[in-house]
Amino acid sequence: MKEVAVGRTMWEHSQTVVVGEVSCAVRTVGAGSREVILIHGIGVSARYFEPMAAHLARTCTVRAIELPGFAALPAPRRRLTVKEFGGIAAEVMRVLGVRDAVVVGHSMGSQVAAEAVRAAPDLVSSLVLLAPTINDRERTVATQMMRLAQDTLRESPAANYIVVSDYFRAGMRWYLKTLPSMLRHRLEDALPTITCPVTLVRGSRDPIVPADWMHRLAEAGNDVTTGEVPGEPHVMMYRSPEATARFFSGETSHAAR
C-alpha cells in the first residue's frame, strides 16, 4: 500500500491510497481531534458531502473516502462486492491511522460503511447511516430506478447536477457492474453483528428510503437510534448540512429501542 499526492480542491488535502490493485482517493478538511470518515454512494463522489464537510470541519478532522471506479478513479479489473468495498475502506482507514472515528455512509455508502466497521471495529467509535439502502421490499432494478427518478424531482438543481455529472465521470458500465451487489447486500443482516452505536437518518421526503424500512432496520440492530431531516429527499446533507450533522453528536428524533 502506498500514498500518492494529487491535486487540491476545496478540500485542504487530497491523496490517493492504493490497496492491493485498486485505488481510493481521500479528501481531508479540518484539524479537530474528533475524526469523521465519509463514504459516498453508488456512482458519485465526495462532492455532495462538501457543505456538510465544511460544517463539520469547524470542530473535526473530516476525511471523505472515494471508492474504486468512482469519482474518475480507475475501475478495477473485476466487479467488487459491497463487502469488498467495505474491506478496502477499512484498509484505507488503517493506512490513514484513523482511531475512534465516526464513520458516515450515504445510500450505498451506508452498506459499505457497515462492512468497513465489521472489518475494522477497533478503529470506530460509532456508525452513522444516511439514507441507508436497500429497502428489503424493493430490491429490484426496476423499482430502484423508479425511486431514483422520483427522488430526482425532489432534489435541488445543484444536488442533481453533482449526482448526474458524477455518474458521467464514473461511467454507467461500472455503475451497472456494482448495482447487483448493492441490491443483494442485506444491511439488516450486517447490523446485528455491529457492536458500536449506530444512528440511522433519512430525509422525510426520501422515496428510496421509506420510514417503514428504517423501522425494520432499527429493529434488526443492537444499539440503534433513528432520526429524520424534515423536508429533505435522499441527498439530505447537501441542502441541510447542519440539520444532518447534528445526528453525529447523538441527537435523534426518537430512539429505536
Disulfide bonds with the S-S distance in Angstrom:
none
